[in-house]
Structure formats: C-alpha cells, structure tokens
Amino acid sequence: MGKNIITMKIRKKLKNAEFEYDEETKTFTIMEEDGFHGHIQLNKVYAFAFVRFVVRMAQRNWLRNKKPLDKDGEDVLECSDQLEMF
C-alpha cells in the first residue's frame, strides 16, 4: 500500500505577472507575462526573505506620518451648536 501524497501548487495570476508556489519542490516563482517573458525562481529560504522584505516596505509606507489636510486652522468651520448651521 503506497502513500497518497497530494502536492499542491498555489497560483495567483495578475495582468502582467503570475506568482506560483510549488509545495513539492518548495519553490516560489514569479513569471512575467508581457515583454521579457522572464521568470525568477526562489527556494523557500529566499522566498521567505522576499516576503519579509515586502511586508517591511508595506509597513513602512503604512506607518509613515500622514500629511495634515489643513495646514491652517482658518478654513475650518466651528460652531458650538450644529443645528444653528442649518
């Protein structure tokens, strides 16, 4: 009686690129759809490092200080009773 091993490939297809993770070979592949038609294949160590890099960049951009909408407080309406405004 042999073992039934199910290997899975996870794919995400975008407009200009396709991402694939092959569970059997433990590789992460990025393929370009247009132009160069190249691909990059990373083993699980480098794929994990790449994901950490992407997450750090996303967190850096997300946590960056936002620019204030109103630099001067002069343009802001103030009213103690909101019903008086209408």
Secondary structure, DSSP 8 states (H G I E B T S, - for coil): --------EEEEE-SSEEEEEETTTTEEEEEE-STT--EEEEEHHHHHHHHHHHHHHHHHHHHS----S-SSGGGS---S-HHHH-
